[in-house]
Amino acid sequence: MKRLTIIACFMLGALAASAQDNAQETAYRRSSLYTMMMPDPALAGEAKAIVEGTFDTIPIPDKYNDHNLDVRTVDISGITVTEADIAAAVESSGDGGGKKKAGKALGKGLKAVGGSSASAAPAAGGDETVAKLLKYFNDNHVANQLIAKWYGMSDQMQDGSHFNYWLIADRGLQSASQEELAAAKNVRGGQNKIMDNAAADLIPRTFVMVSSYSYVPAEDIIALVSAAAQTAGGMAGGKAGAIASTAANVGGAALASVLKGYFVKTTSYLFQLEWTPEIQSEFETTWWDKEDISGFLTSDSYRLKYVGKTWDFAPATMQLSFNSDASQRLISRATVRATDGAIAKLQKKYDQFKTLATLHTDGDGLYAYIGKKEGVGSGDKYAVLEQVMDKDGKVTFDKVGTIKVSKGKVWDNRAGAGETIEGAATGQEDGDTDPTLTSTRFDGKASKFMDGMLLRQEK
């Protein structure tokens, strides 16, 4: 089979957002993400206004395609579900066998603070929440809307269809010529192998992340991480892992000297569009040439499935105060960091949600424009991949080696990194960042790899 190495031809002209040099980022087929916010009863008043206002401005991480729909807030408080619905949600969970054990331990953590934090409840189980979200998605045909965006659905027919391949081509055929793109964008599915393979690769990697936010005191966070420390791998990785380790070794009381003030906490639920070759064929056969597509957006043939959940937190202010400019900036920064942290944890936990990054070489050095925002830590291992495409447009990634993040050489690219704001809450840091860096450095022989190869974190 003929294979084309596409390191060279899949190059973007745009620089990494925070890059300080002229290194180009390699283009590849990214997963697509739709983010939503779910109201939390514990979040009210000024804190609610600041968090919600910040959420509306948080961009989709550049390692994903922005697949947001118009509706960004989901309220499930009026949705009722049956025991069967909840059981189905549990059955479909991607959290693994340790879920119930972790939930019980976290429940104990809530009791340790008198059960005062309703905001922490989603972390301790959340099966009913998952069931309600799935019902919301099904009742509102969210999956149909995501598919409609992929296929550029329009009220007016063009070239014999209400649908087209324009977005799929733009996201999946970066290496194609202008003539190939123009020819492929209006070809019906099943008649163009390259376009079909792009759709089959891109559309199944469409995710929806629903997050709830709360503004909680350090005591609630301490209780949760202390409980997580009782479970195997309950909070592995990042700052939460470091704090959980502290809790396991010296007890929750010692955490009071580490965590002080108020924190923004987010609980995030991840869902994925169900899309198979059979579903793709059914969609294109049923709807592509149809003049009346009014039934498409209400069809029950398309659904989302539950992947799993996680939670994260970030220090905000020392006092329960929202009036000052500093307090608003701190809460806003914490909201962004907690959101980024949740995305990073979901990536580490679920392989299908993992992203790629471009590897760069600098003489004998190796570096990439990822860092604390993406959950990178000293010693993390990354597979080095060569991206290849066959003549039919199928993309594969061949592993050519493994490299490790250099100790103390992690780039701090989180929101507000390096900015000191008076009145900030305190939290335990990993201590593996270098404030002089504008990229993360890796241990490994640069001579073994080509600039522009891709990285994927290994467990």
Sequence and secondary structure as in RCSB ss.txt:
>XXXX:A:sequence
MKRLTIIACFMLGALAASAQDNAQETAYRRSSLYTMMMPDPALAGEAKAIVEGTFDTIPIPDKYNDHNLDVRTVD
ISGITVTEADIAAAVESSGDGGGKKKAGKALGKGLKAVGGSSASAAPAAGGDETVAKLLKYFNDNHVANQLIAKW
YGMSDQMQDGSHFNYWLIADRGLQSASQEELAAAKNVRGGQNKIMDNAAADLIPRTFVMVSSYSYVPAEDIIALV
SAAAQTAGGMAGGKAGAIASTAANVGGAALASVLKGYFVKTTSYLFQLEWTPEIQSEFETTWWDKEDISGFLTSD
SYRLKYVGKTWDFAPATMQLSFNSDASQRLISRATVRATDGAIAKLQKKYDQFKTLATLHTDGDGLYAYIGKKEG
VGSGDKYAVLEQVMDKDGKVTFDKVGTIKVSKGKVWDNRAGAGETIEGAATGQEDGDTDPTLTSTRFDGKASKFM
DGMLLRQEK
>XXXX:A:secstr
  EEE TTTSEEEEE TT SS  EEE     EEEEEEE  TT  HHHHHHHHHHHTT    TTSEE   S  B  
 TT    HHHHHHHHHT  S TTHHHHHHHHHHHHHHTTT  GGGGGGS  HHHHHHHHHHHHHTTHHHHHHHHH
TT  SS BTTBS  SHHHHHHH TTS HHHHHHHHTS TTS HHHHHHHHHHGGGEEEEEEEEEEEEHHHHHHHH
HHHTTSTTTT SHHHHHHHHHHHHH HHHHTTT BSEEEEEEEEEEEE   HHHHHHHHHHHTT S  TTGGG T
T  EEEEEEEEEEEE BSSS  SSHHHHHHHHHHHHHHHHHHHHHHHHH GGG   EE EEETTEEEES  GGGT
  TT EEEEEEEEEETT  EEEEEEEEEEE TT B   STTTT   TTB B      B TT SSEEEES GGGS 
TT EEEE  
